[in-house]
Amino acid sequence: MRTLPPTLPDDQLATLLREGEERAFDEIYTRYWDKLYYIAHRMVKSAAVAEEITQDTFMLLWIKRETLEIQSLGPYLAAMLRYEVYRYLAKSKQAEEIEQSIRYEAAPSVSMDQEIENRLLLEIITNLTNRLPEKCRLVFQYNKLHDRSLPDVCEELNISPKTAEAHLTKALKIVRASLSNVVALLL
């Protein structure tokens, strides 16, 4: 692995990143971590969440490095971060709605239709994930359906965190695309 000069321009770093140069990724991480963290923290008002979102942004950058068309690195990373914040906020809202529906399940006011819809959705997601390659399916099901942390999943399946993240990203992409098709058919 070659050493990169600390003054290498962003456009050259982006080119090296696309070629899979880990040192370029390290330099981008060093240059932009604090800036992205600050933006995320301003948006979500939580240090732990801002850190997680910033890490997810860099993970996504590395995973998609070969296909990204980066014109200007700083604004591109800021846009990636904003999308990660939006995904987090949407997921949080969804989690809050699920939590509320679980609280209401104890009450008799939960409609039978809602319960049937929830079970149908879970069955659809399970069927979709059963079509995934084995490791990809296991990572998704353990992490998302069984609510296990990614490090626990890595340990159980004896895979690296990057491999687990790649499997999870692939599974989420396939499930989301398939679910959008199913929802379109239902509506």
C-alpha positions as semicolon CSV with decimal commas, in nm:
position;residue;x (nm);y (nm);z (nm)
1;M;0,000;0,000;0,000
2;R;0,141;0,334;-0,100
3;T;0,165;0,642;0,118
4;L;-0,044;0,939;0,012
5;P;0,073;1,299;0,046
6;P;-0,140;1,485;0,304
7;T;-0,210;1,765;0,056
8;L;-0,363;1,544;-0,213
9;P;-0,665;1,724;-0,363
10;D;-1,013;1,584;-0,303
11;D;-1,071;1,497;-0,670
12;Q;-0,760;1,278;-0,673
13;L;-0,865;1,117;-0,345
14;A;-1,206;1,039;-0,498
15;T;-1,036;0,878;-0,800
16;L;-0,809;0,668;-0,578
17;L;-1,106;0,571;-0,361
18;R;-1,294;0,449;-0,667
19;E;-0,990;0,233;-0,750
20;G;-1,015;0,075;-0,404
21;E;-0,721;0,255;-0,244
22;E;-0,769;0,217;0,132
23;R;-0,526;0,501;0,213
24;A;-0,747;0,737;0,011
25;F;-1,046;0,626;0,216
26;D;-0,848;0,679;0,538
27;E;-0,752;1,031;0,427
28;I;-1,113;1,116;0,333
29;Y;-1,227;0,980;0,669
30;T;-0,969;1,192;0,853
31;R;-1,052;1,507;0,657
32;Y;-1,429;1,484;0,674
33;W;-1,523;1,293;0,991
34;D;-1,551;1,599;1,217
35;K;-1,741;1,806;0,958
36;L;-1,993;1,530;0,888
37;Y;-2,034;1,449;1,256
38;Y;-2,104;1,817;1,329
39;I;-2,373;1,832;1,057
40;A;-2,534;1,508;1,178
41;H;-2,529;1,624;1,540
42;R;-2,695;1,953;1,446
43;M;-2,970;1,759;1,269
44;V;-3,041;1,480;1,520
45;K;-2,932;1,646;1,848
46;S;-2,774;1,325;1,979
47;A;-2,403;1,250;1,994
48;A;-2,448;0,871;1,977
49;V;-2,689;0,889;1,685
50;A;-2,474;1,145;1,502
51;E;-2,173;0,917;1,541
52;E;-2,368;0,615;1,410
53;I;-2,500;0,810;1,111
54;T;-2,152;0,944;1,030
55;Q;-2,008;0,592;1,049
56;D;-2,290;0,462;0,826
57;T;-2,211;0,735;0,574
58;F;-1,847;0,632;0,554
59;M;-1,942;0,264;0,540
60;L;-2,173;0,338;0,247
61;L;-1,898;0,541;0,078
62;W;-1,663;0,244;0,099
63;I;-1,924;-0,011;-0,012
64;K;-2,031;0,195;-0,315
65;R;-1,688;0,337;-0,396
66;E;-1,658;0,166;-0,736
67;T;-1,988;0,302;-0,868
68;L;-1,989;0,655;-0,728
69;E;-1,954;0,952;-0,962
70;I;-1,809;1,216;-0,730
71;Q;-1,763;1,563;-0,878
72;S;-1,692;1,745;-0,552
73;L;-1,610;1,533;-0,248
74;G;-1,721;1,764;0,035
75;P;-2,072;1,838;-0,098
76;Y;-2,111;1,476;-0,208
77;L;-2,034;1,348;0,143
78;A;-2,265;1,608;0,296
79;A;-2,547;1,489;0,068
80;M;-2,478;1,125;0,157
81;L;-2,491;1,219;0,524
82;R;-2,822;1,403;0,483
83;Y;-2,975;1,095;0,318
84;E;-2,848;0,881;0,605
85;V;-3,006;1,125;0,853
86;Y;-3,335;1,108;0,660
87;R;-3,320;0,727;0,660
88;Y;-3,252;0,729;1,033
89;L;-3,540;0,968;1,102
90;A;-3,777;0,763;0,887
91;K;-3,665;0,446;1,061
92;S;-3,708;0,611;1,403
93;K;-4,057;0,724;1,312
94;Q;-4,136;0,374;1,189
95;A;-3,995;0,222;1,509
96;E;-4,202;0,465;1,715
97;E;-4,516;0,369;1,521
98;I;-4,440;-0,001;1,570
99;E;-4,382;0,057;1,941
100;Q;-4,714;0,239;1,966
101;S;-4,892;-0,040;1,780
102;I;-4,737;-0,294;2,019
103;R;-4,861;-0,090;2,316
104;Y;-5,206;-0,078;2,161
105;E;-5,206;-0,454;2,096
106;A;-5,265;-0,505;2,464
107;A;-5,575;-0,287;2,434
108;P;-5,886;-0,433;2,273
109;S;-5,911;-0,130;2,040
110;V;-5,660;-0,276;1,789
111;S;-5,851;-0,368;1,480
112;M;-5,841;-0,718;1,343
113;D;-5,761;-0,571;0,999
114;Q;-5,444;-0,406;1,131
115;E;-5,329;-0,728;1,294
116;I;-5,388;-0,920;0,970
117;E;-5,199;-0,655;0,771
118;N;-4,903;-0,673;1,012
119;R;-4,887;-1,051;0,990
120;L;-4,919;-1,040;0,612
121;L;-4,636;-0,787;0,588
122;L;-4,413;-0,998;0,813
123;E;-4,492;-1,305;0,601
124;I;-4,412;-1,114;0,280
125;I;-4,080;-0,994;0,423
126;T;-3,994;-1,346;0,542
127;N;-4,074;-1,489;0,199
128;L;-3,866;-1,220;0,028
129;T;-3,568;-1,285;0,253
130;N;-3,595;-1,661;0,204
131;R;-3,502;-1,602;-0,162
132;L;-3,176;-1,430;-0,068
133;P;-2,842;-1,612;-0,066
134;E;-2,794;-1,797;0,264
135;K;-2,547;-1,564;0,443
136;C;-2,730;-1,256;0,317
137;R;-3,061;-1,399;0,442
138;L;-2,919;-1,497;0,781
139;V;-2,759;-1,156;0,841
140;F;-3,085;-0,979;0,752
141;Q;-3,313;-1,207;0,952
142;Y;-3,093;-1,212;1,263
143;N;-3,035;-0,837;1,256
144;K;-3,372;-0,703;1,143
145;L;-3,630;-0,968;1,228
146;H;-3,471;-1,110;1,544
147;D;-3,334;-0,770;1,655
148;R;-2,978;-0,890;1,715
149;S;-2,681;-0,656;1,693
150;L;-2,453;-0,676;1,391
151;P;-2,146;-0,770;1,604
152;D;-2,345;-1,064;1,750
153;V;-2,446;-1,172;1,400
154;C;-2,083;-1,148;1,283
155;E;-1,968;-1,364;1,572
156;E;-2,238;-1,627;1,521
157;L;-2,187;-1,651;1,144
158;N;-1,809;-1,617;1,176
159;I;-1,787;-1,331;0,924
160;S;-1,620;-0,991;0,933
161;P;-1,819;-0,674;1,011
162;K;-1,761;-0,541;0,657
163;T;-1,896;-0,865;0,510
164;A;-2,199;-0,851;0,738
165;E;-2,262;-0,487;0,645
166;A;-2,235;-0,571;0,277
167;H;-2,482;-0,860;0,316
168;L;-2,721;-0,638;0,512
169;T;-2,699;-0,358;0,256
170;K;-2,768;-0,601;-0,028
171;A;-3,061;-0,759;0,157
172;L;-3,214;-0,423;0,247
173;K;-3,186;-0,304;-0,111
174;I;-3,359;-0,617;-0,244
175;V;-3,629;-0,620;0,025
176;R;-3,706;-0,249;-0,018
177;A;-3,731;-0,281;-0,394
178;S;-3,953;-0,587;-0,365
179;L;-4,170;-0,428;-0,096
180;S;-4,225;-0,118;-0,305
181;N;-4,349;-0,345;-0,586
182;V;-4,580;-0,529;-0,346
183;V;-4,715;-0,205;-0,199
184;A;-4,777;-0,072;-0,550
185;L;-4,977;-0,385;-0,630
186;L;-5,177;-0,359;-0,308
187;L;-5,264;0,005;-0,365
